[in-house]
C-alpha cells in the first residue's frame, strides 16, 4: 500500500530527529543503511544524503568526521 505524502514526511521528520541514534546504529552497531531505512520506514537514499550532510563516512571505514569550520 502506498503512503501519503504526509505519512512520508512524518517518517522523515522522526528519522532526522533521531540523528544521534541513527549514527550510533550505523557506526557502532554496524547496521546497514537498508536496515536503518527499514526501521524508520524511509528510503535509503535519504540516509545517504543525510550521512553526507552529517559528516558520516560510509563503506568499510564507518566513522563521523568533525564538522568543517566555516
N, C-alpha and C positions, 0 to 999 in steps of 0.2 A: 504494500500500500504506500502510495506517495504521501509525503508530508507537506503541510502547508508552509509557506514562506515564514510565517510566524513561528511555527514549531522549529524550523531550521535555525532561525535567528536566536531562539531561546537556547537551543543546544550549543550554538557557537558562543553565546554570551557566558554560559555556565563554564565552558571549557576555558575561555580566556580568563575568567575569574579564578580558576584553579591552576593558574600558570605554574606556581611552585610545585604543586603536586604532580602535574604533567611532566615537568622537567625531572623530578625525582623518579617517576615511573620509568622514564626513558634512560637516564644516565645511571642511576644506582640500581634499579631493579631489572634493568635490561629488557624492558618490554619493547616490542617492535612498534613502529609507527602505526601499523594497521591494527594492532591490539589496542592501543590507546584510542585510536579513532573509533573503533568499535565500542569501547567502553563509554565514550562520550557521545556516541551516535552522530559523529561529524565525518566529513570526508577527509581522507588522509592528506590531501593536498593543502588543506587549511593548516594542518600541523606543520608541514614542511615550511610553509610561508612564515608561520609564527616562529618556528625554530630559528629561521634566518634573522627575523626581527629581534628575537630574544638573545641571540648570540650562542645558540646551542649548535655544536658541531655534530654532524651525523656520520654514519659509516662505522668503521671498526674502532675509531678513537672517539668515543662519545664523551663530550665534556661541555662545559659552559664557559665561554670567553667573557672576560670583563667588558662591560660596555665601553665603547670608544668615547674619548673625551672630545667634545665639540667646542 
